Structure formats: C-alpha cells, structure tokens
Amino acid sequence: MKKENNMTARLAKWFLPLFLMALMPFTASAQKFALLDMEYILKNIPAFERANEQLNQVSKKWMAEVEALNTEASTMYKNYQNEVVFLSEDQKKTKQEAIMQKEKEASELKRKYFGPEGELFKKRESLMSPIQEEIYNTVKEISEQRGYSLVLDRASEAAGIIFGSPSVDISNEVLQKLGYAH
C-alpha cells in the first residue's frame, strides 16, 4: 500500500506540470499583445522636446547658482589658508564658521533644487505629467479597441524584449491619434 501511494505521488508530481504546460498554448493564444517604442513616440512629440529643453535650461541656471556658492566657499577657504598664521583664535573661528555657513548654503540650495522632492522634480512633474497622461490614455484607447491584453515598451530595459514583430508595434498609431502623424 505504501509503495502504491508513493507511486501515485510521483505520477501526480510529473502529471500536473505536464498537464499545465499542455494548456499554456490555449491560454496564451487568447490574449493579444502589442509593442510600442516610448523613446520613438516621445522624440516625435514637440511638447516633450520643449519640456526637456525647459528642464535643461532651468537645471543649468540652478546649477550655476549652486556652483557660485561653492566657488565663493572655496575662495573663502583659500583666503583663510593664506592668512591663518596672522589671525587670532577668535578670527580663525569666525572665518571657519563663515566658510562652513557658505558650504551649508550651497548644500541646502542644491537639495532645494535637485533633491528628491526638489524644484527640478516638481518642474519635471508639471511639464511631463500631461504628456505622459495623454500617451497613456491613447495607448489605453487603442488597446481597448484592438483587444490588447498587454502593451510593452520595447525601448525600456525593464521589458526585456529580445524580439518584437513590427506588426504589433503601435508607436505610429499612437503618434497619429495624438495628432503627430508620422
């Protein structure tokens, strides 16, 4: 009896996975998939290019402000190094505190502009969100019309697509529906 149960357990162990594998083609064929190339789509939307240019300009401006404070702190430190032998202990302490304050200002300004919740992040959100939302809604509409269960971005490394048939690439259709016929 024990030998029979053991045999049944081994048979079930092999049978169930084989059965499930045999069913996979039937379930997979019921779903439709599509690819799109988000990089291609974004390159063909002028508003995205304008938003990127705005972000680059404001980023350069803010970085120049941070660099100016860093340069000022560096100059203060060099001057301090040159005159340290002539300064009293109180003067040394005062100059060191001024240098540290200037470095702190630069660090705080950098965090304000470029930190995780900084001004650049907020600016990017405000400029890019409407574009991303419009693309998402268009992809959703096309997917619902054509019955796609899944749309993958083949430009994204996370998707990990090795091959994608051009016949399922809906990038041009998304651009056309967005009003950027290509």
Order of alpha helices (4+ residues) and beta strands (2+ residues): alpha-beta-alpha-alpha-alpha-alpha-beta-alpha
